[in-house]
Amino acid sequence: MTIAPSTLAAQRAGLLKQIVFNRADSVSPDDRRLFSAEIGLAVHAFMADFYAEALAAIDPERAEAVAKELADYLDDGALPEYAWDRAVALGYDPQVWVEQWEVAQKKLVKRAS
């Protein structure tokens, strides 16, 4: 199964479409989680496109190689494991993130009760 296109141009088009078709304006700000998710998706898509454009300007061949490698990672289906390993390599402790998320979820459940 192919999740991501393997060319930089196609990946950037997908990122830009995500921004153009962002649905935050059709989500009630009262639904904070969905509104935040929509905004987050658009922001991260813009950031990814911005970095992709910069890499392509500096080294177009490397940018295409990165796009292919990224597509392979996405198609592999092991994103959580890759993210965990990359976070550790950068000096972060992903377990702390998990614990913080779990605490936040418990607070949401309490508020909803």
Stockholm file with secondary structure:
# STOCKHOLM 1.0

chainA/1-113         MTIAPSTLAAQRAGLLKQIVFNRADSVSPDDRRLFSAEIGLAVHAFMADFYAEALAAIDPERAEAVAKELADYLDDGALPEYAWDRAVALGYDPQVWVEQWEVAQKKLVKRAS
#=GR chainA/1-113 SS CCCSCSSHHHHHHHHHHHHHTCCGGGSCTTSHHHHHHHHHHHHHHHHHHHHHHHHHHHCHHHHHHHHHHHHHHHHHTCHHHHHHHHHHHTTCCHHHHHHHHHHHHHHHHHHHC
#=GC SS_cons         CCCSCSSHHHHHHHHHHHHHTCCGGGSCTTSHHHHHHHHHHHHHHHHHHHHHHHHHHHCHHHHHHHHHHHHHHHHHTCHHHHHHHHHHHTTCCHHHHHHHHHHHHHHHHHHHC
//
